[in-house]
């Protein structure tokens, strides 16, 4: 808290120095806004019913997330510091204007959506965020927010309980992956009943490529005596994904019991002290270090822009003979800076061409992955009857499609980060100081694609089978009855009945084969329709996200170019003005400028100290039980 106050004071000192430079003031205002919201987002994810919600309850020692055998989280629940304890749900605002207290957020396509905050009782939160209380999210809840007065959350730690319905093979995987770039860390929860499954390992690999700050938790150690063997197996799996991924075996029940009994030993046995120590020092502490560096970069950049104009004017006042040469050099630099603002600048060309290529590559990658799934699905359909197994088949298709889209999203995110780095490299070749840049947080999530349509399972009742056989046997009985009538036999006789049975059986088989081909054709049409829907919707939203990256990167560097160009322009004007200053005024102005330069240099030194400050000192692992 003291460090945040210090950085805020430095930012306000910088704002007092910028004078009429509204562009620099706007940057420092953004810096101050970031300092006023020190939120460190940690998303808790995992398969269905792995103990995610109970883990959060144990961390904050409060039943903020619903937990039961038949309850699953359907919307994300955000838990942060606040007093008094309260809860709100966010719902889309009705048409006709935003109510008081509403907030806006960007959707994945860049459009702004207004959300309305509705206060709910904390003990009734399950009626809004769980599958039991809000089946299929019929209440259209976007998210829930809970504030609690907890020491653990006082440093800005914000814990997000991700939806658990459907598991990691469902569209919720996409929602989680799209939220990772805006999070500081991810806590991956898997219980001690078994080692990591293939869907869990695949998700971990994808998550590590987006946000390498991953913490793994082995939950429910109190229920499974063999949890140590599972821990050893999980550590081996984690070593294949990446080095030094931490794994913490914990028991939420022991933690909550320790809090009720105020038992320090039981709390230590629960495994939570090590997890809390890691969250405080490695997650919150690292976020504070990044915040320090970001503030330091912004202050240094502002100080450099201010120093440029002041030193130019001071040089012109102290050395009037060299003023023409200095003005010529500043004008040349201003022309170079002006080229950075034009669309023909190298970084602009790199950005525009790179985004175009990336969109084309993304669309090809998505279509290629889904085309392979479609071919595999059609082969499976041709090899059997899709009707009876349609539920299992659609589940496989949805999981495969979700995996393909997740892979494309991760690949696209990596390429977008690479492109932003290339643009920054080209921009910095012109020796312009760059502040920290983060374009991954583009807002929004991938909306779920419509479910695959149902189809007839192909099962026939006994009466339907009899009617099909009778339709086929009728012609045989009549034909053979008339033929045998030549020999004086009755229309219904053993020969005509036998022929009718044979033809009826043949007709039944032909009808069965025709129905099978019809179901196979219908299944293929449904598969193609689903793939087309995925390509259309996901492709559009990924393109929108890339365009958001393009706009964020373009605006970021354009603003820097504008600041640099204006600083040089003001330096030229200051030097020209200084050349025409009288001697008496010159001495007074020199004294004034030196005082301003001293303040700017002091600000720059303070900013440099922020950049060079060591990380948060490691605190001893907390062994005390949480407060109620």
C-alpha positions in Angstrom: 0.0 0.0 0.0 2.8 2.4 0.9 4.5 1.7 -2.4 1.3 2.5 -4.3 0.9 5.8 -2.5 4.5 6.6 -3.4 4.0 5.8 -7.1 0.7 7.8 -7.1 2.6 10.8 -5.6 5.3 10.6 -8.3 2.6 10.5 -11.0 0.9 13.5 -9.5 4.3 15.3 -9.4 4.7 14.5 -13.1 1.3 15.8 -13.9 2.2 19.1 -12.2 5.3 19.4 -14.4 3.7 18.7 -17.8 2.0 22.2 -18.0 0.1 22.5 -21.2 1.2 19.1 -22.6 -2.2 17.5 -22.6 -0.9 14.4 -24.4 1.6 13.7 -21.5 -1.1 14.6 -18.9 -3.4 12.0 -20.5 -0.7 9.3 -20.3 -0.1 10.0 -16.6 -3.8 10.0 -15.9 -4.0 6.5 -17.4 -1.1 5.6 -15.2 -2.8 6.9 -12.1 -6.0 5.1 -13.0 -4.1 1.8 -13.2 -2.6 2.5 -9.8 -6.1 3.1 -8.3 -7.2 -0.4 -9.5 -4.4 -2.7 -8.3 -6.5 -5.8 -9.1 -4.4 -9.0 -9.6 -6.8 -11.5 -11.5 -6.3 -15.2 -10.7 -8.7 -17.5 -12.7 -9.5 -20.8 -11.0 -10.2 -23.5 -13.7 -10.5 -27.2 -13.9 -12.7 -30.1 -15.0 -16.3 -30.5 -13.7 -16.7 -31.2 -9.9 -12.9 -31.0 -9.1 -13.4 -28.7 -6.1 -12.8 -25.3 -7.7 -15.5 -23.5 -5.8 -14.7 -25.1 -2.5 -11.0 -24.1 -3.0 -12.1 -20.5 -3.2 -14.3 -20.8 -0.2 -11.4 -22.2 1.8 -9.1 -19.5 0.6 -11.3 -16.7 1.8 -13.0 -18.7 4.6 -16.6 -17.9 3.4 -19.2 -19.8 1.4 -19.1 -17.4 -1.5 -19.3 -20.1 -4.2 -22.0 -22.7 -4.2 -20.8 -26.2 -3.4 -22.9 -29.4 -3.6 -23.0 -32.8 -5.4 -25.6 -31.6 -7.8 -24.5 -28.0 -8.2 -22.2 -26.7 -10.9 -21.1 -23.2 -11.6 -22.6 -21.8 -14.8 -21.3 -18.2 -14.8 -17.9 -16.7 -13.5 -17.9 -15.5 -10.0 -15.4 -12.8 -9.0 -14.2 -12.5 -5.4 -12.3 -9.3 -4.3 -11.5 -7.2 -1.3 -14.3 -5.0 0.1 -16.2 -4.0 3.2 -18.9 -4.7 4.0 -19.4 -8.2 2.5 -21.9 -8.0 -0.4 -22.7 -9.6 -3.8 -24.0 -8.3 -7.1 -24.8 -10.0 -10.4 -24.1 -8.4 -13.8 -26.9 -8.6 -16.5 -27.2 -6.9 -19.9 -29.0 -3.6 -19.5 -32.4 -3.4 -21.0 -32.9 -1.2 -24.1 -33.7 2.4 -23.4 -30.6 3.6 -21.6 -28.1 2.5 -19.1 -29.3 2.7 -15.4 -27.3 4.3 -12.7 -24.4 2.1 -11.6 -24.2 0.3 -15.0 -20.8 -0.3 -16.6 -19.7 -0.9 -20.1 -17.4 -3.5 -21.5 -16.1 -4.4 -25.0 -17.4 -7.6 -26.6 -15.2 -9.7 -28.8 -16.3 -7.9 -32.0 -15.4 -4.5 -30.5 -19.0 -3.4 -29.8 -19.7 -1.9 -26.4 -22.1 -3.7 -24.1 -23.7 -2.1 -21.1 -24.1 -4.2 -18.0 -26.4 -3.5 -15.1 -25.4 -4.3 -11.5 -28.1 -6.0 -9.4 -27.5 -6.4 -5.7 -28.4 -9.9 -4.3 -28.1 -11.5 -0.9 -24.8 -13.3 -0.4 -26.5 -16.4 0.9 -28.7 -16.5 -2.2 -25.9 -16.3 -4.7 -26.3 -19.9 -5.7 -29.7 -19.1 -7.2 -28.0 -17.0 -9.9 -24.6 -18.7 -10.6 -25.3 -22.4 -10.3 -26.8 -24.8 -12.8 -29.4 -25.9 -10.1 -30.6 -22.4 -9.3 -30.2 -21.0 -12.8 -30.4 -23.9 -15.3 -28.9 -23.1 -18.7 -28.3 -19.5 -17.4 -32.0 -18.7 -18.1 -31.6 -15.5 -16.1 -28.9 -14.3 -18.6 -26.3 -13.6 -15.9 -23.0 -12.4 -17.3 -21.0 -12.7 -14.1 -21.3 -12.3 -10.3 -19.1 -10.2 -8.0 -18.5 -10.8 -4.3 -16.6 -8.5 -2.0 -15.3 -9.6 1.3 -13.1 -8.0 4.0 -10.2 -10.5 3.9 -6.5 -9.9 4.5 -5.6 -12.3 1.7 -7.4 -10.1 -0.8 -6.1 -6.8 0.6 -3.1 -6.7 -1.8 -5.4 -6.5 -4.8 -5.8 -10.3 -5.3 -9.0 -11.0 -7.2 -10.1 -14.7 -7.5 -12.4 -15.8 -10.4 -14.3 -19.0 -10.2 -14.7 -20.2 -13.8 -17.8 -22.1 -15.0 -17.6 -25.9 -14.5 -20.6 -27.1 -16.6 -19.4 -29.3 -19.5 -15.8 -29.8 -18.5 -12.6 -28.9 -20.4 -13.9 -30.5 -23.6 -16.8 -28.1 -23.9 -17.1 -24.5 -25.1 -16.3 -23.3 -21.6 -12.7 -24.1 -22.5 -12.8 -21.4 -25.1 -14.3 -18.9 -22.6 -11.4 -19.7 -20.2 -8.7 -19.4 -22.8 -10.0 -16.1 -24.1 -10.0 -14.8 -20.5 -6.4 -15.8 -19.8 -4.6 -13.0 -21.6 -6.2 -10.5 -19.2 -5.4 -12.5 -16.1 -2.2 -12.4 -14.1 -2.2 -16.1 -13.3 -4.3 -19.3 -13.6 -4.9 -21.9 -10.8 -5.6 -25.3 -12.3 -7.5 -27.6 -10.0 -7.6 -31.4 -10.3 -8.7 -33.7 -7.5 -6.6 -36.6 -6.1 -8.9 -39.4 -7.4 -6.8 -39.9 -10.5 -3.8 -38.5 -12.4 -4.2 -35.8 -15.1 -6.4 -36.9 -18.0 -5.6 -36.2 -21.6 -8.1 -33.3 -21.9 -6.5 -31.7 -18.8 -3.0 -32.1 -20.2 -4.1 -30.6 -23.5 -5.7 -27.7 -21.8 -2.6 -27.1 -19.7 -0.4 -27.0 -22.8 -2.7 -24.5 -24.4 -2.9 -22.3 -21.2 0.9 -22.3 -20.8 1.3 -20.9 -24.3 -1.0 -18.0 -23.5 -0.2 -17.4 -19.8 2.9 -19.2 -18.5 2.1 -18.1 -14.9 0.2 -21.3 -14.0 -0.3 -22.8 -10.6 -1.6 -26.4 -10.2 -3.6 -27.6 -7.2 -4.2 -31.2 -6.2 -7.5 -31.0 -4.3 -9.5 -33.3 -2.0 -6.4 -34.9 -0.4 -8.5 -35.7 2.6 -10.8 -38.1 0.6 -8.1 -40.2 -1.2 -5.4 -41.9 0.9 -3.3 -42.5 -2.2 -3.0 -38.8 -3.1 0.8 -38.9 -2.7 1.1 -41.4 -5.6 -1.2 -39.2 -7.7 0.9 -36.2 -6.8 4.1 -38.0 -8.0 2.3 -38.9 -11.3 1.0 -35.4 -11.8 4.4 -33.9 -11.2 5.9 -36.1 -13.9 3.1 -35.0 -16.3 3.8 -31.3 -15.4 7.5 -31.8 -16.2 6.5 -32.7 -19.7 4.4 -29.5 -20.1 6.9 -27.0 -18.7 9.7 -26.7 -16.1 9.0 -25.5 -12.6 5.2 -25.6 -12.7 4.2 -25.5 -8.9 1.8 -28.2 -7.6 0.2 -27.8 -4.2 -1.7 -30.7 -2.6 -4.5 -29.2 -0.5 -7.7 -30.2 1.5 -10.4 -27.5 1.5 -12.3 -29.3 4.1 -9.4 -29.4 6.5 -8.8 -25.7 5.9 -12.4 -24.8 6.7 -12.4 -27.0 9.7 -9.1 -25.4 10.9 -10.8 -22.0 10.5 -13.8 -23.1 12.6 -11.5 -24.6 15.4 -8.7 -22.0 15.1 -6.3 -24.9 14.8 -2.9 -23.9 13.4 -1.6 -27.4 13.0 -4.7 -28.6 11.1 -4.4 -25.5 8.9 -0.8 -26.4 8.1 -1.9 -30.0 7.3 -4.4 -28.7 4.8 -1.6 -27.5 2.5 -3.1 -24.0 2.2 -0.2 -22.0 3.8 2.2 -23.0 0.9 -0.5 -22.1 -1.7 -1.2 -18.7 0.0 2.5 -18.0 0.3 2.9 -18.6 -3.5 -0.1 -16.4 -4.3 1.1 -13.5 -2.1 4.7 -13.5 -3.2 4.9 -15.0 -6.7 1.6 -13.8 -8.1 0.7 -10.6 -6.3 4.4 -9.7 -5.8 5.2 -10.3 -9.4 2.2 -8.2 -10.5 3.4 -5.4 -8.2 6.9 -5.6 -9.8 5.3 -5.3 -13.3 3.2 -2.4 -12.1 6.3 -0.7 -10.8 8.1 -1.2 -14.1 5.2 0.1 -16.1 4.9 3.3 -13.9 8.6 3.8 -14.1 8.6 3.5 -17.9 5.8 6.0 -18.2 7.5 8.5 -15.8 10.8 8.2 -17.6 9.1 8.7 -21.0 7.3 11.9 -19.7 10.6 13.1 -18.2 12.5 12.7 -21.4 9.8 14.5 -23.4 9.9 17.4 -20.9 13.7 17.5 -20.7 14.0 17.8 -24.5 12.1 21.1 -24.8 13.7 22.5 -21.6 17.3 21.7 -22.6 16.8 23.0 -26.1 15.6 26.3 -24.7 18.3 26.4 -22.1 21.0 25.7 -24.8 19.7 28.5 -26.9 19.7 31.0 -24.0 23.2 30.0 -22.8 24.7 29.8 -26.3 23.0 32.1 -28.7 25.7 31.7 -31.3 25.0 27.9 -31.7 21.2 28.4 -31.9 20.8 28.2 -35.7 22.7 24.9 -35.8 20.6 23.5 -32.9 17.4 24.6 -34.6 18.4 22.9 -37.8 19.1 19.7 -36.0 15.8 19.8 -34.2 13.9 20.5 -37.4 15.6 17.5 -39.0 14.7 15.3 -36.0 11.1 16.7 -36.2 10.8 15.6 -39.9 12.0 12.1 -39.0 9.5 12.0 -36.1 6.8 13.2 -38.5 7.4 10.3 -40.8 6.6 7.9 -37.9 3.0 9.3 -37.8 2.3 8.6 -41.5 0.7 5.4 -42.8 3.8 4.9 -44.9 6.0 4.4 -41.8 7.7 1.0 -41.7 6.0 0.0 -38.5 2.6 0.9 -39.9 3.3 -1.2 -43.0 4.5 -4.1 -40.9 1.3 -3.9 -38.7 -1.2 -3.7 -41.6 0.5 -6.4 -43.7 1.0 -8.6 -40.7 -2.6 -8.4 -39.6 -3.8 -9.2 -43.1 -1.5 -12.2 -43.4 -2.5 -13.3 -39.9 -6.2 -13.2 -40.6 -5.7 -15.2 -43.8 -3.6 -17.8 -42.0 -6.0 -18.0 -39.1 -9.0 -18.7 -41.4 -7.0 -21.4 -43.2 -5.9 -22.9 -39.9 -9.4 -23.0 -38.6 -10.9 -24.4 -41.8 -8.1 -27.0 -42.1 -8.6 -28.3 -38.5 -12.4 -28.5 -38.9 -12.2 -30.1 -42.3 -10.2 -32.9 -40.9 -12.8 -33.4 -38.1 -15.5 -33.3 -40.7 -13.8 -36.0 -42.8 -13.3 -38.2 -39.7 -17.0 -37.7 -38.7 -18.2 -38.7 -42.2 -16.1 -41.8 -42.2 -17.5 -42.8 -38.8 -21.0 -42.1 -40.0 -20.5 -44.4 -43.1 -19.2 -47.2 -40.9 -22.4 -47.5 -38.8 -25.8 -46.2 -37.9 -25.6 -42.7 -36.4 -29.1 -42.8 -35.0 -28.7 -44.9 -31.9 -25.3 -43.3 -31.0 -26.2 -39.8 -32.0 -25.8 -38.4 -28.4 -22.4 -39.9 -28.0 -21.4 -38.8 -31.5 -22.5 -35.2 -31.0 -20.6 -35.1 -27.7 -17.4 -36.3 -29.5 -18.0 -33.8 -32.4 -18.5 -30.9 -29.9 -15.4 -31.8 -28.0 -13.3 -32.2 -31.1 -14.6 -28.9 -32.5 -13.9 -27.1 -29.2 -10.3 -28.5 -29.2 -9.7 -27.4 -32.8 -11.0 -23.9 -32.1 -8.9 -23.7 -28.9 -5.8 -24.7 -30.8 -6.5 -22.0 -33.5 -7.2 -19.4 -30.8 -3.9 -20.2 -29.0 -1.9 -20.2 -32.3 -3.6 -16.9 -33.2 -2.8 -15.3 -29.8 0.9 -16.3 -30.1 1.1 -14.9 -33.6 -0.5 -11.6 -32.5 2.0 -11.2 -29.7 4.8 -11.9 -32.1 3.5 -9.3 -34.6 3.2 -6.7 -31.8 6.8 -7.4 -30.9 7.9 -7.0 -34.6 6.1 -3.7 -34.8 7.7 -2.5 -31.5 11.2 -3.5 -32.9 10.6 -1.5 -36.1 9.3 1.4 -34.1 12.2 1.4 -31.6 14.8 1.4 -34.4 14.1 5.1 -34.6 15.4 5.5 -31.1 12.1 6.5 -29.6 11.6 5.5 -25.9 8.8 2.9 -25.6 6.6 2.4 -22.5 5.3 -1.1 -21.7 2.8 -2.5 -24.2 0.2 -5.2 -23.6 -2.3 -5.8 -26.4 -3.4 -9.3 -25.4 -6.3 -8.0 -23.3 -8.7 -7.3 -26.1 -11.8 -8.0 -24.1 -14.8 -10.3 -24.8 -15.0 -14.0 -25.2 -15.9 -16.4 -27.9 -19.7 -16.9 -28.0 -20.9 -20.5 -27.9 -21.9 -21.9 -31.3 -25.5 -23.3 -31.6 -25.9 -26.9 -30.5 -26.0 -29.7 -33.1 -29.6 -30.6 -34.1 -31.2 -33.8 -32.9 -32.0 -36.6 -35.3 -34.2 -39.8 -35.3 -32.4 -42.7 -33.6 -33.8 -45.1 -36.2 -35.4 -47.5 -33.8 -38.7 -49.0 -35.0 -41.5 -50.4 -32.8 -43.0 -53.9 -33.3 -46.1 -52.5 -35.0 -44.0 -50.5 -37.5 -41.9 -53.5 -38.4 -45.1 -55.6 -39.0 -46.6 -52.9 -41.2 -43.4 -52.6 -43.3 -43.3 -56.4 -43.7 -47.0 -56.5 -44.6 -46.5 -53.9 -47.3 -43.8 -55.9 -48.9 -45.5 -59.3 -48.5 -48.9 -58.1 -49.9 -47.7 -58.2 -53.5 -46.1 -61.6 -53.0 -49.2 -63.2 -51.6 -51.4 -61.8 -54.3 -49.0 -62.7 -57.2 -48.4 -66.3 -56.1 -52.0 -66.7 -55.0 -53.2 -65.9 -58.5 -50.5 -68.0 -60.1 -51.4 -71.1 -58.0 -55.1 -70.4 -58.6 -54.6 -71.7 -62.1 -54.1 -75.1 -60.5 -57.3 -74.8 -58.5 -55.6 -73.6 -55.3 -57.1 -70.9 -53.0 -55.7 -67.4 -53.0 -54.2 -67.9 -49.5 -52.3 -71.1 -49.5 -48.9 -72.3 -48.2 -47.0 -71.2 -51.3 -48.4 -67.7 -51.5 -47.9 -67.2 -47.7 -44.3 -68.4 -48.0 -43.6 -66.2 -50.9 -45.2 -63.3 -49.0 -42.9 -63.9 -46.0 -39.8 -64.0 -48.2 -40.8 -60.8 -50.1 -41.8 -59.1 -46.8 -38.5 -59.9 -45.3 -36.7 -58.6 -48.4 -38.8 -55.4 -48.3 -38.0 -54.9 -44.6 -34.3 -55.2 -45.3 -34.5 -52.8 -48.2 -36.5 -50.4 -46.1 -34.0 -50.7 -43.2 -31.1 -50.0 -45.6 -32.9 -47.0 -47.1 -33.6 -45.6 -43.7 -29.9 -46.1 -42.7 -28.7 -44.3 -45.8 -31.2 -41.5 -45.1 -30.0 -41.2 -41.5 -26.4 -41.2 -42.7 -27.1 -38.5 -45.2 -29.0 -36.5 -42.6 -26.1 -36.9 -40.1 -23.6 -35.7 -42.7 -25.7 -32.7 -43.4 -25.9 -31.8 -39.7 -22.2 -32.2 -39.3 -21.5 -30.0 -42.2 -24.0 -27.4 -41.0 -22.3 -27.4 -37.5 -18.8 -27.0 -39.1 -20.1 -24.2 -41.2 -21.6 -22.5 -38.2 -18.3 -22.8 -36.3 -16.3 -21.5 -39.2 -18.7 -18.6 -39.7 -19.1 -17.5 -36.1 -15.7 -18.3 -34.7 -13.9 -17.0 -37.7 -15.7 -13.7 -37.5 -15.0 -13.3 -33.8 -11.3 -14.2 -34.2 -11.0 -11.6 -37.0 -12.6 -9.1 -34.7 -10.1 -9.9 -31.9 -7.2 -9.5 -34.4 -8.6 -6.1 -35.5 -8.8 -5.1 -31.9 -5.1 -6.0 -31.5 -4.4 -4.0 -34.7 -6.2 -0.9 -33.4 -4.6 -1.2 -29.9 -1.1 -1.5 -31.4 -1.7 1.3 -33.9 -3.1 3.7 -31.3 -0.4 2.9 -28.8 2.5 3.6 -31.2 0.7 6.5 -32.9 0.3 8.2 -29.5 4.0 7.7 -28.8 4.9 9.2 -32.2 2.6 12.2 -31.6 4.2 12.8 -28.2 7.7 12.6 -29.6 6.8 14.9 -32.6 5.2 17.5 -30.3 8.2 17.5 -28.0 10.5 18.3 -30.9 8.1 20.9 -32.3 8.0 22.6 -28.9 11.8 22.4 -28.6 12.2 24.2 -32.0 9.7 26.9 -30.9 11.4 27.3 -27.5 14.8 27.7 -29.1 13.5 30.2 -31.6 11.9 32.2 -28.8 15.0 32.0 -26.7 17.1 33.5 -29.5 15.0 36.7 -29.4 15.0 37.0 -25.6 16.7 40.1 -24.0 19.6 39.7 -21.6 17.7 40.5 -18.4 14.8 38.2 -19.3 17.4 35.6 -20.4 19.0 35.3 -17.0 15.6 35.0 -15.2 14.5 32.3 -17.8 17.7 30.4 -17.4 17.2 30.2 -13.7 13.6 29.1 -14.1 14.5 26.4 -16.6 17.3 25.1 -14.4 14.8 24.7 -11.6 12.3 22.9 -13.9 15.1 20.6 -15.1 16.1 19.8 -11.6 12.5 18.8 -10.8 12.4 16.7 -14.0 15.7 15.0 -13.2 14.5 14.2 -9.7 11.4 12.6 -11.2 13.5 10.7 -13.7 15.7 9.4 -10.8 12.7 8.3 -8.8 11.3 6.5 -11.9 14.7 4.8 -12.4 14.6 3.6 -8.9 11.2 2.0 -9.6 12.7 0.1 -12.5 15.6 -1.1 -10.5 13.7 -1.9 -7.3 14.0 -5.6 -6.3 11.0 -7.9 -6.2 8.9 -8.1 -3.1 10.9 -9.7 -0.3 9.8 -13.3 0.4 7.6 -13.4 3.4 7.5 -16.4 5.7 4.9 -18.9 4.8 1.7 -18.1 6.8 0.7 -20.7 9.2 -2.1 -18.9 11.0 -5.7 -19.8 10.2 -7.8 -17.3 8.3 -10.0 -14.9 10.1 -13.8 -15.5 10.0 
